[in-house]
Amino acid sequence: MDKGFMYTFEDEKIIEYMKLSTEDKLKWLAEINEFAVMVLNDREKDFREKLRACEI
């Protein structure tokens, strides 16, 4: 992998997440996005978007 980033999760965390309902997973995702919008400054948001687009 030349660009972007990579991370790992413990098997237990993956299994725990898999047990959540679709509604709970979407609620969790919405909460994480809302939190990121509140706490990241413009430079950090730009950096995040470049990571997502594999530009860096």
CYANA upper distance limits for C-alpha pairs under 8 A (distance plus 0.5 A):
  3 LYS  CA     51 LEU  CA      8.25
  3 LYS  CA     54 CYS  CA      6.02
  3 LYS  CA     55 GLU  CA      7.39
  3 LYS  CA     56 ILE  CA      5.87
  4 GLY  CA     51 LEU  CA      5.57
  4 GLY  CA     52 ARG  CA      7.47
  4 GLY  CA     53 ALA  CA      8.45
  4 GLY  CA     54 CYS  CA      5.50
  4 GLY  CA     55 GLU  CA      7.86
  4 GLY  CA     56 ILE  CA      6.41
  5 PHE  CA     51 LEU  CA      7.74
  9 PHE  CA     13 LYS  CA      6.97
  9 PHE  CA     14 ILE  CA      7.24
 10 GLU  CA     14 ILE  CA      7.13
 11 ASP  CA     15 ILE  CA      6.70
 12 GLU  CA     16 GLU  CA      6.58
 13 LYS  CA     17 TYR  CA      6.66
 14 ILE  CA     18 MET  CA      6.65
 15 ILE  CA     19 LYS  CA      6.95
 16 GLU  CA     20 LEU  CA      7.59
 17 TYR  CA     25 LYS  CA      8.28
 20 LEU  CA     24 ASP  CA      6.40
 20 LEU  CA     25 LYS  CA      6.75
 21 SER  CA     25 LYS  CA      6.77
 22 THR  CA     26 LEU  CA      6.70
 23 GLU  CA     27 LYS  CA      6.61
 24 ASP  CA     28 TRP  CA      6.57
 25 LYS  CA     29 LEU  CA      6.71
 26 LEU  CA     30 ALA  CA      6.61
 27 LYS  CA     31 GLU  CA      6.67
 28 TRP  CA     32 ILE  CA      6.73
 29 LEU  CA     33 ASN  CA      6.73
 30 ALA  CA     34 GLU  CA      6.58
 31 GLU  CA     35 PHE  CA      6.58
 32 ILE  CA     36 ALA  CA      6.68
 33 ASN  CA     37 VAL  CA      6.72
 34 GLU  CA     38 MET  CA      6.86
 35 PHE  CA     39 VAL  CA      6.75
 36 ALA  CA     40 LEU  CA      6.14
 37 VAL  CA     45 LYS  CA      8.46
 40 LEU  CA     44 GLU  CA      6.14
 40 LEU  CA     45 LYS  CA      6.52
 41 ASN  CA     45 LYS  CA      6.70
 42 ASP  CA     46 ASP  CA      6.62
 43 ARG  CA     47 PHE  CA      6.72
 44 GLU  CA     48 ARG  CA      6.64
 45 LYS  CA     49 GLU  CA      6.73
 46 ASP  CA     50 LYS  CA      6.76
 47 PHE  CA     51 LEU  CA      6.80
 48 ARG  CA     52 ARG  CA      6.77
 49 GLU  CA     53 ALA  CA      6.69
 50 LYS  CA     54 CYS  CA      6.58
 50 LYS  CA     55 GLU  CA      5.60
 50 LYS  CA     56 ILE  CA      6.59
 51 LEU  CA     55 GLU  CA      6.61
 51 LEU  CA     56 ILE  CA      6.25
